[in-house]
């Protein structure tokens, strides 16, 4: 059987997979739930394995096809040394397995393997620069300590602001009232929810924040402007390391761009392809096959 390339993009919101043949033809694509190996290691691996099973099933391949597969997995949370150590014990059936962070495969895809940088802003956030020989990572230390400019942080700030408005500390707005309505206008209900909330939960409602900002909601505008300022701070060192080649990726990339300072916005480049394409590209390189 010919060699197969399998790319996995495991993030805090969803896990995507793509299976191709040695010529780059896509045989199957699949999507699963959250797959952050830092926050939910065992659950993330279960999701990844399920996506892989779906790919082989959709492609109609026999079980031994895994033995001819080069797997490249880009996983949110894989930048943490202790997590990488745990991942060494993850041995899915395949010919070769290579683990990166999700931002590294995104960088490989965005610049088609050429030097450049990316900043992913989705549920979490992280940046990476590729100089042609190695990656430099920036951020990506989780919701509690990092994730500047991310959906989770934006959602948390929005809920904090909604609670302030609910208690009469700041004036309410349509946005803050809608947020509190989600919790039956009860601070206690919001508190109980927050005790179990995941980063993905905190990121729910972000599209409404951007929509409200476009409509001029005073609190939504302030929240989005703060998010844009955080993002600008994070990408400055990436721009310095990538000679101005920076691509924004992730669910917040498009809505946040109009809010960025002109000095940042004018230096952005359009990603050439997505993170899964980057994973497949790396798999080809490891397999010494032409892309």
N, C-alpha and C positions, 0 to 999 in steps of 0.2 A: 504494500500500500504506500502511496506517496505521502510525503510529510504534510502535516497539518499544523496550522498556527491558531492558537486560541488566546484571545485577549480578554482580560477582565478589568473592569473599571468599578471598583468598590468604594462607594461614598457613603456619607451619613444619611442620605435620603433614599438612594436606590443603588442597585448593582446591575451593571450592564455587561453583556458578554457577546463576543463575536468569534465565529469559527470560519477560517478560510483555508483554501488549499494552498499548495506551494506556489501557485501562479497568482495568488492574491484574490481569487474569486471567492465571494462571500457565500458560505454554505448555510449559515444560520445565524440569527441574532435573537437574544432573549434578554428579558429584564426581570429583576427580582426586587426584594425589599432592601432596607438599610443594611450596609455591610461595613461598618466602622470597626476595625479590629482592636482599636484602643478601648472604646467604650463598651463594646459587646463582642468580645473575642469569639466565643463559641457560637453565638447566634450568627455572627458575620460569616464564619466559615460554613455554617449550614446553608446560608443563603447562597454563597458562592458555589458550593457543591451542587445545589439545586439548579442554579443557572447553567452550570456546566452539563449536568445531566440533560437539561432541556435542549441545549445546543446539539448534543449528539443525537438525541431523539428526533429533533426537527430535521436534522440532516440525513436521517435514516442510515446512520453508520453503525457498524457492528461494534461490540464491546472492545475488541482489540484495537480499534482505531485510536484509542487513548495512548497506546504504546508508540504511536508514530507522531504524537502531538508535542509541539513546543509551546509551553504555557508561559505567558507573561501576565502577571497580575499586578495592577497598580491599586494599592489599597490605602484609604484614608486611615491614618494612625500608624502606618508602617515606618514612619520616621522615628518612632520611639524605640530606643535600643532594646528595652525589655520585651517589647512586642515583637521586634525582629527576631529575638532569641526564641520566643515561643513559636514563631512562624517556621523556624527551622524544623520543628517537629511535624509540621503540616506537609504531608507527602501524598498529594492526590495522584492517582494513576496517570502518568504521562511519561513521555520520553525525557523531557527536561523541564524544570520549573525555575522561574526567575521572578523574584518579588521586588517591586519598586513601590514608591508612594504614588497615589493617584495624580499628584501634581507633576511628577517626573514623566509619566506617560503622556500627560496633557501637553507638556513642553515638547516632547518628541513629536507629537502630532501637530501642534500649532505651527512649528517651524520646519516641518518635514525633515527632521534630523539635523538641521543646521543650527548654529549658535543663535540664541535668543532667550527670552524669558517669558514666563506666564504668571499670572496671578489668578487663582481660581477663587471665585466667590459664589458659594452656594449655601448650604446649611452651615458649613464652616468656611475657613479660608486658609490658603497657603500659597506661597510663591516659590518659584524655582527658576534658576538661570542655568543654561547649558553653554559651556565655552568650547564645545567640540570634543572634550575628553572627559569631563566630569560635571555632575550636577552640584549646584549650591542651593540649599533649601533655606527658606525664610518663613517664619511663623509656623502655624500648624500644630500648636500645643494645646488645642482643645478649647471648649466653650468657656471653662472657668478662668483660663489664664490668657487666652489668645483669641484667634478667630476674628480679628479686627475687620470691619466692613462686611461681615457675614450676615446671612439671613437670621441665624439664631440670635446674634447680638442685637440686630435691628428689632427683632420681635420682642426680645426681653426689654429693651429700652421703651418700646411702644407700650408694653404692659405696665411698666413702672410709671410712665407718664399718665396712662389711663387711670391708674390708682391714685396718683396725685390729684388729678382732676376730680375723681370720684369723691375725694375727701375735701374738696374745695381749696386745695393749696394752690392750684393753678386753674385758670378758666378751662372749662370743657370745650371740646370741639366735636364735630360729627364723628371723627375717627375714634376719639377716646370713648364716646358713648357707645359706639358699635362694639368696641373691644369689651367694655364692661357688660354689655348685654349678653356676650358669650358666657359670662359667669353669673348670669341672673342679677347683675348689678350688685354683687356681693363680694366684698374683699375676702371673706372667709372662703368662698368657693374658689376664688383665684389662688389663695394660699394652698388649699388642698390639692388643686391641680398642679401647682408648681412643685410640690414635693415629689411627684412622680414623672414630671415632664422631661422628655429627652430633648437634645438639641434640635431634632427634627420637629418636635412639638412646638418649641419656642419659635421656630421659623414659620409656622403656619400663620397665615394672614398677611405675609409680607406683600403679596400682590395688591392687597387692599391699601396698604400703606403707600405704595407708589401711586396707585390710582388717586388716592386722596391728596397726595402731594401735587399731582398734575392739576387737580381741581382747586388748589390753593389753600387747602386746610392748613392752618397755621402750625399745628403740632406736627402734622405729617411732613410739611416742608422742613421744619427744624430737624426732624429725625433723619430724613434723607440727606440733608446737607451735612449732618454730623457723620453719617455713614460714608459719604463721599470724602470728607476730610480724613477719616481714618484710612480709607483706601489710598488716598494720595500720599499719606505718610509712609505706608507700607511699600508702595511701588517705587519710591525714589531710589532706594539702593539697588533695586532690580534694574532700573533704567541705567544706572551707572555701570552695572556689570554686563549689560547686554548691548551697549552702544545704541540705545534707543529702540531696540526691537522688543516690544512688549505687547503681548496679547492678553486680553481679559477673557476668561472662560467661566462657565458655570451659569446657574440660573439668574444671578443678579447682574451679570455682565452687561446685558443689553439695557435694562431699566436704569442702572446707575450711571451709564456713560454720559447722558446729557447733563448730569449734575456735577461732573468732574471739572476741576480747574482747567482752563484752556491749555496751560503748559503741559498737563498730563494728557488730555484728550487728543492733542495734535500729534502725540508720539505713539499712539496706539496703532497696531497693525491688525489686520483681519487674520484670524487663525486659518492656516491652510487646510487643516483637518482636525478631527476631534481626538479625544483621549484614547478611544478604542483603536483608532488608526495608528496612534503612537505606539500602543501596546503591540499591535500586529507588526509594525515596522521593526520594533526591537526584537520581536520573536524571529523575524526573518534574518536580522543581523546575527542573532545567536545561532541560528540554524545555517548561517552562511548561504542564504538564498537571496537572489535579487528581489528587491521590493517591487 
